[in-house]
Amino acid sequence: QVQLEESGGGLVQAGGSLRLSCAASGRTFSSYVMGWFRQAPGKEREFVAAIRWSTGTTYYQDSVKGRFTISRDNAENTVSLEMNSLKPEDTAVYYCAARVGLPVISIRRTNEYNYWGQGTQVTVSS
């Protein structure tokens, strides 16, 4: 199985930046899609960004386009989320997720991923 561990969350002021990392272990990841999701209090978990490991193709939620960048490091088996120009509405627990062989149509769907990290808190103050 795959194990995922997030890090890099914290407290920042609006307009600031954070870099989240997800370390993956347990097997090779050439056929996997790796995604970032977030969940604010009282709200459903929502898609943020994803990357197809084999090709590097990226996908983003409209609200974070131009502000967030997802990337992968093949040598270290990590996926990162660089978050810039943070807004209070970005406050949430951020989760790393993975699933092998996801088609494009399923990449943005929370319930399609079967491996999840424990989450890391991101808080953006106004």
C-alpha positions in Angstrom: 0.0 0.0 0.0 0.9 3.7 -0.2 1.6 5.9 2.7 1.3 9.7 2.5 2.5 12.3 4.9 1.8 16.1 4.6 3.9 18.8 6.1 4.4 22.6 5.7 1.1 24.0 7.1 1.0 26.9 9.4 -0.4 30.4 10.1 0.2 33.2 7.6 -1.2 36.6 7.0 -3.3 37.3 3.9 -1.1 37.8 0.9 1.6 35.5 2.3 2.9 32.2 1.0 3.3 28.6 2.2 4.7 25.5 0.6 3.1 22.2 1.5 4.8 18.9 0.8 3.5 15.3 0.6 6.0 12.5 1.1 4.9 9.2 -0.5 6.2 5.7 0.2 5.3 2.1 -0.1 5.7 1.5 -3.9 6.5 3.2 -7.1 4.3 6.0 -8.4 4.7 6.1 -12.1 1.0 5.3 -12.8 -0.5 7.4 -10.0 -2.4 10.7 -9.8 -1.5 12.7 -6.7 -3.9 15.4 -5.5 -4.4 18.0 -2.9 -7.8 18.6 -1.3 -8.9 20.9 1.5 -11.7 21.0 4.0 -12.8 24.0 6.0 -15.0 23.7 9.1 -18.6 22.8 8.3 -17.8 22.4 4.6 -17.2 19.4 2.3 -13.8 18.4 1.3 -13.0 20.0 -2.1 -10.4 19.5 -4.8 -7.5 21.9 -5.0 -4.9 20.6 -7.4 -3.6 17.3 -8.9 -0.7 16.1 -10.9 -0.3 13.0 -13.1 3.0 11.4 -11.9 4.0 9.9 -15.2 3.5 13.0 -17.4 3.5 16.0 -15.0 0.1 17.1 -16.3 -1.5 19.4 -13.7 -5.1 20.3 -12.8 -6.4 23.1 -10.6 -9.5 24.4 -9.0 -10.5 27.7 -10.6 -10.2 29.6 -7.3 -6.5 28.8 -7.0 -5.3 29.1 -10.6 -2.5 31.6 -10.8 -1.8 31.5 -7.1 -1.1 27.8 -6.4 1.4 25.5 -8.2 1.6 21.7 -7.8 4.8 19.9 -8.7 6.5 16.6 -8.2 10.1 15.5 -7.3 10.7 12.0 -8.8 13.9 11.5 -6.9 12.4 12.1 -3.5 8.8 10.8 -4.2 7.3 14.0 -3.0 4.6 16.3 -4.4 4.4 19.9 -3.4 1.9 22.7 -3.4 3.3 26.2 -3.5 0.6 28.6 -2.3 1.0 32.3 -3.0 -1.2 35.3 -2.5 -3.1 33.4 0.2 -6.6 34.6 1.2 -8.6 34.0 4.4 -10.9 31.7 2.4 -7.9 29.4 1.8 -8.0 28.4 5.5 -8.6 24.7 5.8 -7.0 21.4 6.5 -5.1 20.3 3.4 -4.9 16.7 2.5 -2.6 14.8 0.1 -4.3 12.0 -1.8 -3.4 9.4 -4.4 -5.0 6.9 -6.8 -3.5 4.7 -9.5 -4.7 5.1 -13.0 -7.4 7.8 -12.6 -8.9 9.0 -15.9 -9.2 12.8 -16.4 -12.9 12.7 -15.7 -12.3 11.4 -12.1 -9.3 13.5 -11.1 -11.3 16.2 -9.4 -13.5 13.8 -7.5 -12.8 13.4 -3.8 -14.3 9.9 -3.5 -12.2 8.5 -6.3 -9.0 8.6 -4.3 -8.2 5.7 -2.0 -4.9 6.8 -0.3 -5.0 9.8 2.0 -2.6 11.6 4.4 -3.6 12.9 7.8 -3.8 16.5 6.8 -2.0 19.7 7.7 -3.7 22.9 8.9 -3.4 26.1 6.9 -4.7 29.2 8.5 -4.7 32.6 6.7 -5.4 35.6 8.9 -7.0 38.8 7.6 
